[in-house]
Amino acid sequence: MEITTVGLDLAKNVFQVHAISCTGEVLVRRALRRAQVMPFFRKLPPCLIGMEACGASHHWARELTALGHEVRLMPPAYVKPYVKRGKTDAADAEAICEAVTRPTMRFVPIKSVEQQSALSLHRTRDLLVRQRTQLVNMVRGLLAEFGIDIPKGLTHALAFVRRAIAGEAHEVPKLAAKVIGALAAQAIAVQDSIHRLERDLLAWYRSNDLARRIATVPGVGLLGATALAATVTDPSHFRSGRQFAAWLGLTPLNNSSGGKERLGRISKMGDQYLRRLLVTGMTSLVRRNKHHPSAADPRLNALLARKPVRLATVAMANRAARAIWAIMVRGEVYRTPALGIAAV
C-alpha cells in the first residue's frame, strides 16, 4: 500500500514519523535522526504531512513543500485532544496524523523566510527591552540604598547611567560606583542594540506595503504594523474582522448554556505580543487625545465617558483589529468613519 498521510512530530535531533495508507492502515512508525528526515521524504510519493506549529515547523514545511508534499501546520492545543493516554513521541505523531485529516481542523499558514526574519527582530528587541528594564531597576535599587532617587522614566535613568559611566556620579561611594558603572555600561549597550534593531525594523517597514497600510490605523505604530504584517500570512484565512480579533484574544469569553448567554473577560488567546502592542497603542491614543482634545476621536471620548480607561483601550484594540483585517483583505488604507457610522 502507498502512504497517503504522515504525522511528523518535530524535535531538535530525533523526529517521530507515523504514516498511514488511504484505508487508515499504519505503514510506518519509526524515529528519524535529523539527517534522515529529508532523504526519507524524498523517497515518498506526494502525500499529506501534518505538523504542530512551532518555531522550526515553518522551515520544515517549506522544505517538504519543495519536495511536492502538502504540508499542514496545526496549533498544538488542537492536536492534544487526539493523544491517547500517555504522552510519548510516537503517541504525538499518531495524534498529529489523526488530527490533520479532520475536516473541521484549523490550520496555520506557512510563513516565508522574510516574515520570520522580521519577527526575529521583534523577538530580539522584546528580549533586550526586558533586559534593559532589569538593569535599570537594579541600578535604581542599588542607588536607593544610598538615599539616591532617580526621577521616574527611562530618560532620567539613562541620563544618570551615562553620568555614572563618565565618572560624574560623585554622590555614589567609590566602591559602589564601580558596580553601578558596570551595570550602566550594560544598560547603554543594550539601549544601543535596541536602536539598531529599530532602524532595521524601520527599513523593513518602508519596503513593505502592507505594513505601511496597517500603520494608517490610529494608535498603530511601527512596531505594531511590522509585527502584524510579518505574522499574518493569509488574512483571508479569517472569515471576518471579529474572527481576526478573536484570534488575537480580544473578544469576550463565551460561557453560555441552556439558552442563556454569558460573556466574560477577553479570552487572551492567541499571540500575546500582538495583543499587547495593540492595547499599548490604544493606551497611547487615549493619552494623546487627553492632551490634544481638539484632535480627539469623538467615538473614543464617548466610550471613555461610559467605561473605565482600561476597558476602553481594550475595546478600541478590538475595533482596530477589525479595521486591520479589512485593510489586509481589501488592500486599502484606513479611512476615518463619518460620525454615526459604525467602524469596521
N, C-alpha and C positions, 0 to 999 in steps of 0.2 A: 504494500500500500504506500501511497505517496503522502508526505507530510503537507498539511494544509494550514495548520495553526501552531504557533510556537509561543510559549510563555518564557520570557527571559528575565531572571532575577539578577540584577546588576550588583556588582561589588567592586572592590579595588583590584583583587587578583584572581578570585575564584568566582565564576559565573555559573549559575544553575540553569539548565535547559529542560523544559517539559514540552514535548512535541506530540501532537495527535493527528490522526487522519480525519477525513471528512465524516467518518462514522463515529468519531469520538474515541477510537482505539488508541491507547498510548503506544507510540512507536519509539520515542527516545526519552530517557530520563537519566541525565548524567550531568556531571560537573565539568566545566571547561576552565583551563587556565586562560589568562588574558591573551596570550599569544595564539591560542587555539580558536578564539571566537570568530574572527574574520574567515579563516580557512574553512571552518565548519559551515558557515552560512553561504560561502561561495559555492559549495557543493549542492546546496538545496535548490530546488526549483522555486520560483517566486511564490511566496506564501505570506500569511498574515502573522505579524510579530507584535506581541504585546509587551509593554514595559511600564513600570511605575515611573512617574515623572519625578526626577531628582536632578541634582546638579550635572551629573555626567550623562543623563539619558538623552539630552538633545544631541550631543556629539555622536553617540552610538546610533541614534535614529537617523542622522544624516548619512553616516557611513553605510548602514544597512539599506537605506532607501536608494543609495547609489548602486547597490547590487541588484536592484529591481524588486525588492520586497516592499510590502505595505506595512509600515510601522505605525502603531498607535500608542500614544502615551496616556496613562490614566493617573488621576490623583490617588496616592496610597490609601487615603481614607475610604475610597470607594472600592478598593480591592480587598481590604481587610475582612469584610463580611464573608468572603468566599474561602477564607482559610479554615481548614478543618482541624479541630483540636490543637495540638501543639504547633508552635511556630518553628519551622526549620526552613532552610533554603529550598529544599525540594517541595515542601508544602506551599511556600510562597510562589514558586514558579508554577505550580499546578493551579493555584488560585488566580494568578495573572492570566494563565491560558484560558481559564473558565470565564473570567470577567471580561476579557477582550471580545468575546463572542456575544455578549449580552446586547440586545438591540437598544436598550434604554441607557446604556453606559455613556458617561460624558468623558470626552477625550480632551487632552491638552495639545494645542497646536505646537508644532516643532519650531523652535527659534532658530534664526540664522546666526552665523558667526558674528555679523555686525551687531546684532541685538545683544548677544551675550557679552561682546566686548564693551558695549555701552553700560550694561548692567554691572560689569566688573568694576567700572569706575565708580558707580553708585555704592556698591558694597564696600569698596576700599575707603571711600570718603566717609561713609557711615561709621566704619570702624575707627578711622582717625579722629572723627569728631568725638566719639566716646572716650578715646584715649586722651584727647585734649582736655575734656571735661574732668577726667580723673586727675590729670597733672595739675590743673588749675585749682581743683578742690584740695589737693594735697598741699599746695603752696599756701592756700588760704588757711588750712588747718594749722600748719606749722607757724605761720605768722600770728595767728590768734593766740598761740601760746606765749608770745612776747608782747601781747597787747596791741598788735597792729591789725587794723581792719581795713581791707580794700573795699572801696565802693562796689556796689553790685554792677554786674555787666562784664562781658568778656573784654571789652575795650580797656576798661580800667585794669583788669587783671593782667592783660598782655603788656600794658604800659609799665606796670610795676615789674614784671619779669624781665623786661628789656633793661630797666634800671638796674636790676639785680645782676644781669649779665655784664653790664658796663661797670659794675662795682660802685654804683651810686646809692645803693640802699644802705646808708650808714646807720640807720636805726636798728638794723638787724645785727646781733652779735657775730663776730668774725667766724666762729666755728659753724654756727647755723647758716651763715651766709654761703658757705661752700655747698651745703646740701641744697639750699634753695636755688643757688646758681645752677647746679646740675639739673634740677627739675625745670628751671626756667629755660635752660638751653634746649631740653627735650620738647617743652611746650612750643617754643618758637619754631623748632624744626618740624614739628607736626603741623603747625599753622602754615608754614611754607608749603608743605606737601599738599595740604588741603587746597591751597590757592592754585597749585599746579594742576590738580585734578579738576578743579572748577574751570580752569582755562581750557582743558581738553574737552570737558562737557559742553562748554560754550561753542567750541569749534564744531563739535558733532551736532549741536542744536542748529547752528547756522546752515549746515549742509543737509539737514533733514526737514523736508517739507511738512511732514505730519507733526513733528514736534513744534514747529513754528505755528501751525494752525491751532494746536491744542493750547498754546500759550496765550491765545486771544481770549480765553475764558477768564473772567475776572477772578483774581485770587490764585491763579495757577502760574507759577514762575518757571525759571529754568530747570530746577530740579524735578518738579512735578511733570512738566511737559516731556523732558527727555526720558524719565523713568516710565511714563505711560507709553510713549512711542516705542520704547525698547521691549516692554513687557507684553503688550497686546499684539500678538502676531496676526490674528484674524478677527476683527471686530464683528464680522457677520456671524461669527460663532454664537453670539448672543442675539436672542430674538428681539430684545427691546432694551431701552435705556435702563428700565427698572431691573432687568436681569443682570445687566452690567454692574449696577450699583449693588445688587445682592452679592455678586461675585466678589466685590470689594469689601463686603461685610458692613455695608452702610444702611441696610434695611432692617426693620424690626423683626425680632424672633417671633415666630408664629406658634402658639401653643393652644390651638383651637380643638375643640372636641364637642360632640353632641349638638352641633349647630351653633355653638357659642364661640364667637371669635375673640381671641385674647392675643393682643400684641404686646410684646415686652420691649426690652432694650435692643439696641442694634446687635446683630449676630456676631460681629467682629471675626467673621470667617474670611478666608482668602488672604491676599497679600497685605500683611501688616504695614510694610514700608509704604506702599502706595496709599493706603488709607491714612496713615499718619501725615504724609505730605499734603493730601487734600484737606484734612482737618486743620493742619497748621496754616495752610494758605488761606482758608476761610477765616481763621482767627486773625491773621494779619489784615484781612479785608475789613473785619469789624473794627479793628483799631484805626485803620486808615479812615473809615467813614466817621469815626468818632472825632478825629482831629480835623477832618475836612467835610463838615456836614453839607456843604453846598454841592459836593460831588457824590454824596451818599446815594446808594441804591434804595429807592422807596420801598421795595419789597423786603429788603433786609431790615430796614427801620421798622416796618410793620411787624415783621417776625420778632424782632427784639422787644417790641412793646408788649408782646403776648407771652414770650417764652424766655427762660434763662439763657444767658450768653452761650454756655457750653452746648445746650440743646440746639440753639440756633445755628452754631457753627457746624454741627454735625448734619443738621437739616440742609444747610447750604452746600456742604460737601456732597450730600446725596444728589442735590439738584445739579451741581457741577458735573458729577459723574455721568448723569443722563445727557447733559449737553455735550460732554466729551465724546460719548458714544455716538451721538448724532453727527458730530463733526467728523469722526473717523469713518463712519459708514457712508456719509453723503459727500465727503471730500470738500466741505465748505469751511468757513470760519465762523466764529461766534458773532451773533447779532443780538444786541440788547433788545429784549422783547418790549413791545409797547405796553403802557400801563393798562392793567385789566386783563392782559393776556397771560395765561399760564406759561411758565418756562418749559423748555423741552425736558 
